[in-house]
Amino acid sequence: MDLSLLPIECWTLIADNLSSHDLSLLARVSTSFHAVFSPHLYRYIDLSIHRLPPIVTEEDGGQISLCSPSLSGRQRAFTSLILYHKPKYASWVRSLTRTMCLQQSRATRPFPEDELDSVVELFSRLNRVRSVDINGGSMHFYPPKPIPPLFPAAHNIRLSGQMHYGFASAILHGHEKTPLKTLAICNLHERGHTRSGQNYQEPPIREDHQWGLAAWDESDAEPMEEDWAPDSLPQQVPPGPMRHLLNQDLVARCTRLESLTIAQVSIETLHAYELLPPGWYYPGSEIHEELSSFIQSVQPRYLRIQYDDVSTSVRSELKSLWMKNTCRGNCPYHKHFDQKLLPVLREGWPELRRLELTYWLITEADMLGLAVRDQAAPFLGDRTEVKISTLPRTFYHYRLNSSD
């Protein structure tokens, strides 16, 4: 039988079940095979390391993610291919996963402006991408010019790591973009910049700093007030969790949101271990107020909120500190959860099918589980499934109409 006589629909079904290696081989067989298999070969682009499990070092138990030179080369090759050689391939990409700043060391570095321009130009051409997963890594930059709206067709978006507000806003906001089905904002941080638009200089890592993260020197503790004019990008902003993203523009895009995931490292944790400069502080009340307002507006079917997603080495050090000094009465994030988020959960909404709250500390998950079960659960819809957990242990997992 001459396989070339099979209809195009059959080859399309075959292509959906082949590996990238097999697709690459078949695309070279003939011109007709190239036309069939090449679009499938470029459908899912993964140029990332942030979804890989970290490597635990033997010296101090710290976690690092190593990037091979081949991955950096693949990023450059893909950018060059789309921008200079095969622009039509951009229309084939449906899913993009990328870590913005690949590095071998633990130190952060500025993102080169010429590389940033190429990345923005690349992203602007991927206008048929439906699923986006971007991690800023240790990227820090101040865009020299406004970034145009990116990924207008995306309905699944996940942003994490460190990046400038303008970059995140270009991905999330914009008129006439496809409504979102899933949204994940996972420990998304702003590095901070001054009124002049220059990034803060990264202080050297202390020799005794054992967690592989940049420790701030106390000499950098000058307080700075945020300068954020309405309907504009800020001229200056302290480093910390990114705010102003969950605005009305994003609400309008999330009217049919299926899943919302929010992961945050508490400000108290960052300050306790000098991962943010002393004196620079984002009030947890403002962060939770923005989050609660957004949740109340979009009312997703699946809601997951995760706190303190820090590295294993920091967890082990923090555990004894929090066990000694923290109870539900004086933990700031517990207070903000009670005041801002718990009332929203107490009201509930008919479409909510699953509520998942994740803490890394057992005592926090235990107390939070009791609070949600006793205060919010009776008011949620009778179909809502509730899960309160730490990884990997689950403390409360039930449906509200059950007898548990």
Buried (B, 14 or more C-beta within 10 A) or exposed (E): EEEEEEEEEEBEEBBEEBEEEBBEEBBEEEEEBBEBBBBBBBBEBBBBBBEEEBEEEEEEBBBBBEBEEEBBEBBEEBBEBBBEEEEEBBBBBBBBBBBBBBBEEBEBEBBEEEBBEBBBEBBBBBBBBBBBBBBBBBBBBBBEEEBEBBBBBBBBBBBBBBBBBBBBBBBBBBEEBEEBBBBBBBBBBBBBBBEEEEBBEBBEBEEEBBBBBBBBEEEBEEEBEBEBEEEEBBBBBBBBBBBBBBBEBBBBBBEEBBBBBBBBBBBBBBBBBBBBBBEBBBEBEEBBBBBBBBBBBBBBBBBBBBBBBBBEBBBEBBBEEBEEEBEBEEBBBBBBBBBBBBBBBBEBBEBBBBBBBBBBBEBBBBBBBBBBBEBBBEEBEEEBBBBBBBEEEBBBEBBBEEEE
